[in-house]
């Protein structure tokens, strides 16, 4: 992966994983703490969560394309990063499908949102997909 690809990987990962965690664990509790009405906090969550999930899916798709460029399709599924990205894309699709077909199933929407955030956290601790620069250094 080129230097620009590595930068794009890190930027996309930082934005979507950080956004998911920031909304759920910082923004919504802060809105509750300052005294906003619970229905208003729920409305903010209901508006921002789907937007962040779509953004996370887009960024994960970008990361998957960068990983395909780096590793190729032959070795892709043995890579833990590829498996986590596939899980992220599946969970994002599941969240959106449940929101469309079963809007009353808030527990499952929250569960898939938190699984999406957890998969993002696991992806953060994986190493960057970089080629060894030893041959260029010689």
Secondary structure, DSSP 4 states (H G I P E B T S, - for coil): --HHHHHHHHHHHHHHHHHHHHIIIIIHHHHHHTT--HHHHHHHHHHHHHHHHHHHHHHHHHHHHHHHHHHTTTTGGGSHHHHHHHHHHHHHHHHHHHHHH-TT-HHHHHHHHHHHHHHHHHHHTSPP-----HHHH-
